[in-house]
């Protein structure tokens, strides 16, 4: 950097004279004239550049006078994965009927204006304040519930002319075009004419463009006959047609919001709002020429998100999906068959199925309801009729409570933390809410307690109490993070989740649930669900080509371990039997069922290495089924589909799980925490070969403490806690254990001890202490001529002889307790002939010795 050189002055004698006075400084004049001229020039140049820019981006804008004559270029075709089965062809103008604005009910206009553009009759095409508000909301991630920045005029322009391109310079150009044309339209047309354009052009979902087409398709009537509720439905559906048509719960909420906005704007009274909100949707479906409709319509929704509605509707795209046509047919057939045969019996009105390739995440089929083209059925279950059924609602994309089908992920999170499949947890009634006067006391499905049990048996038996304990050991915060790793989007609000999360307290989406199970099948590697494999334009240019995007979410060893547990049919046989719907003959399979309270939802989730499938059954309105859980209402569909889908596929074995390397007994309790040993009754020590058989007793020893007594929940393989009672759940868990122990002591007839099992061996009964005994009378080969015989022995023992017993032909004839231990034996009942006699000597603690047999001959009258 350049630096000025400092000047130095030198004082001399001549410098001592007084300094001459300096002239006053002149004030600098601000060149206002130059500034003004500069600004004027800059403004002129800026205006010219802006004019040129506007002219440039407007060069290909359509003439507003010709909007009525707009035509569509080419339809988009959607195929299965082979490209051979055309599933659906999208024609923009297939359904469009022009209506006059004067023929529409005022409720249609009011509903649309209220929810989309309340200031429609006041602005000139754009609303600057709305644009600013929407921008601030986007920056701050706020949800105002007041809609976006677009006016009705802008929405028309976007859908009819400029498209929905977003992001980067292209998105900016689109926004500018949209604003310019909107203002041109407002100058050219009246508000009534713009409304006519809007209601005849705007997409209402499927192939319905314009309100007349939508009214005919969804309500079977002309738009002029729409009532208040129907007007609100169509006004609301415009925001996200594909989403709302796939989820009628969301559509009903949207309808009710439109009615609320109408009330707020003074178009209707509160009583009219309440009355319309209480009406059912009553949507009907008139979609034709489509296969796998729920799958295809979801693909259409995804395409619109990526490419915009205009390109999807008019761009002539060729779309290859991941759908396996054969598997789709199998799934639809099995759902239809099961519900036809069992729907009324179980009060099950609907079912959904998702099947994926776990290696790629490709969704091979998705069935959203038993019959997309079926008729809606009323709420409530009556004899001979199924419960409420909404055919167009895609339940595979709907949040439902998963019941116990979520448990494998809680236990897998436990494995990641250091717990094992052999970890022992007490299945005992426990109050998990430590707050005074509060309680959370979950029960097992059968109301029973099973005491100490391994994780393997607890999970496969679908026991609730051990599952809640495992979630506490993992922690809710860790479990939420763990679930998000596996792609769950509905389990992020920790304020709504508690320990009941493990029992299905948080809702999940079948599609995401199946993808999470796919990660277990894929050795801990997650693939996001993939529906679209390839998209090309009419010229064959590739717009999109699927590429695998996998991420590791779990260590393979833990994936192998949970798979080993879920495929252990023997471990669940005590609840489900050996031949349940979870068994695929001749093929290893890992599976888990789930049932929610009052049988409102039934789930079966399961996989083999090359295919994962999830099935839900129940009723759209949450009406309970009739004592039909996941294994009954969903399991048969899962089993039948998997058998047929895997036909001719090779049998693939699961990987071997890792060895249990934990050292703590509570983490290695393979027998459910029960230790069964043979002990010597006299000493209480472990029996040996020398322990007399009559003194050997089989005893069961059970640890008298739950797992918190032995582990720090955050470091289960670390040191034993010095103060386990510091854990806030310790007292409650111990109370449950002790209550169960007291019940066992009072009611059990088996030999159970809650002390530590013995570790020392019987040292009272040894070979060195065994008595020696020899029969001295009668001598060998004696002939007895009477019906009695006197027997005598020579016996000795280190502890002395306390009893001698005599046996003839191994039949005990009596004992003598005093020296010299002789005994007269009555031979009545024995036949003449050869017999054997032997003696057995005992000491005071049961050690015994036996003599060699003596032969004698009985020859008596």
Secondary structure, 3 states (H helix, E strand, C coil): CCCCCCCCCCCCHHHHCCCCCCCCCCCCCCCHHHHHHHHHHHHHHHHHHHHHHHHHHCCCCCCHHHHHHCCCCECEEEECCCCCCEEEEECCCCECCCCCHHHCCHHHHHHHHHHHCCCCCCCCCCCHHHHHHHHHHHHHCCCCCCCCCCCHHHHHHHHHHHCCCCCHHHHHHHHHHHHHHHHHHHHHCCHHHHHHHHHHHCECCCCEECHHHHHHHHHCCCHHHCCHHHHHHHHHHCCCHHHHHHCHHHHHHHHHHHHHHHHHCCCCCHHHHHHHHCCCCCCCCCCCCCCCHHHHHHHHHHHHHHHCHHHHHHECCEEEECCCHHHHHHHHHHHHHHHHHHHHHHCCCEEEEEEECCCCCEEEEEECCCCCCCCCECCCCCCCCCCCECCCCCHHHCEEECHHHHHHHHHHHHHHHCCCCCCEEEECCCCCCCCCCCCCCCCCCCCCCCEEEEHHHHHHCCCHHHHHHHHHHHCHHHHHHHHHHCCCCCCCCHHHCCHHHHHCCCEEEHHHHHHHHHHHHCCCEEECCECEEEEECCCCCEEEECCCCEEECCCHHHHHHHHHHHCCHHHHHHHHCCCCCCCECCECCEEEEEECHHHCEEEEEEEECCEEEEEEEECCCCCCCCCCCHHHHCHHHHHHHHHHHCCCCCCCCCCCCCCCCCCCHHHCCCCCCEEEEEEECCCCCECCCCCCHHHEEEEEEECCCCHHHCCECCECCCCCCCCHHHCCCHHHHHHHHHHHHHHHHHHCCCCEECCCCCCCECCCCCHHHCCEEEEEECCCCEEECCCEEEEEEEEECCCCCCEEEEEECCEEEEEECCCCCCEEEECCCCCCEEEEEEEEEECCCCCEEECCCEEEEECCC
